[in-house]
């Protein structure tokens, strides 16, 4: 949330990603939507999501 990306940002991004599963609409909060977009735009986040997609799921 400050000028530097920290582990707190990574964790908050993860927790905010859970909100649709709880039927919490973040749409009315433009600053949160902007924050999510900034984090999604990081190359490290894109790489992590690619890696996560490669992990087999247990059924």
N, C-alpha and C positions, 0 to 999 in steps of 0.2 A: 504494500500500500504506500510505501515511501518511494524514494528515488532509486533504491536498489532492490533487486529481486532476492528474496530470502526464503528460507524453508517455510516460514509462516505464509507466504504467498502461495507456495506450492500446495500446502495443506488446505488453505482457504479455497483455492481453485477446485480441489478435489471435493470438498464438502459442498460447495455451491453446485457442483455437478450432480449431487444427490437430490437436489431440490425437486426436480420433476417427478421423481419416484415418490415423493411425499405430497404431490399435488400442490407444490408451492410455486406460484408464478412470479418470476423475478422481472417480468416485462415492465411493470410499473416503476422499476428502479433503474433508470438509465445509467447511473454511475456504476452500478454493479454489472450491467450488461457490457458497458465499455471496458471495465476491468477484466471480465471474462474474455472478451475479444483480444485485449492486449496480451493476456497470458497465452491464449490459443495461438497467437501469432509468433510465439517463441519457437525457434528451431528445435530446442531441447524438448519441448512439449510434443511437437509433431513426431520426433524420433521416439519418444516414450510411448506414444499411442500406437505407432507402428509395431514396436516391440511387444506391447500388451496384446495386440491382435494376433501375434504369433504364438502366444501361450495357450496351450490346449485347455479347454474347460472340462470340468469334471461333471459328468451327468449321472 
